[in-house]
Amino acid sequence: MGRFLKLAFAAGLSLAALAPSAYADGEKYDTNALAVAGQLGDKSLGDPNAPVTVIEYASMTCTHCARFATTVFKDFKAKYVDTGKVHFIFREFPLDPLAAAAFQLARCAPEDKYFPMVDVMFQTQQSWAFVDDPGPALYKVVAPMGFTENSFNSCLDDKSKSEAIAWVHDRAEKDFGVQGTPAFFINGTRYDGEMTMDDFAKALDAATAAK
């Protein structure tokens, strides 16, 4: 199982996301360009016709992303997504090969298991992302979701998935100035870093007023 780290490197994943960006937080981007999904399609929650679209670029090994996912997202989803106010799109922006491998596994899960699997990996991040031998640790996390050792390894051998995830990462970096995670786009305006419920309230008010 240790070979899966090499597979992410083989996908051509750029780690230049850690380099300084020429773009500023709060900058506005073309919403039509942002709406373009990668080859694997977008993973989203809520009404696509909601007045506000929130796109989050995240990395599975990002502690800030995990904290947002485990402490803020439930309330955000209940208040804005489930009530039809926000269409939420979650996009992969792996900052390292291990994060890329984790995303690849989520993409190999059944359609209705993607978000539950991402949730579990964020909840258990400390047990697999920051250990000496992450392969077996990650397998232990995803096995209850239906993975066997064979399907785990077959998924990570799928070069088309790894290349598609790398494309989303590289496009976000090149075209939208994403250099770290989490990064949020709210009706096209970029907000870098973790956001609280108060931060979302202000940003969503601004997005609604601008329509």
Secondary structure, DSSP 8 states (H G I E B T S, - for coil): -TTHHHHHHHTT---GGGS--SS-TT-B--HHHHT---TT--EEES-TTSSEEEEEEE-TT-HHHHHHHHHTHHHHIIIIITTTSEEEEEEE--SSHHHHHHHHHHHHS-GGGHHHHHHHHHHTHHHHTTSS-HHHHHHHHHGGGT--HHHHHHHHT-HHHHHHHHHHHHHHHHHH---SSSEEEETTEEEES---HHHHHHHHHHHHHH-
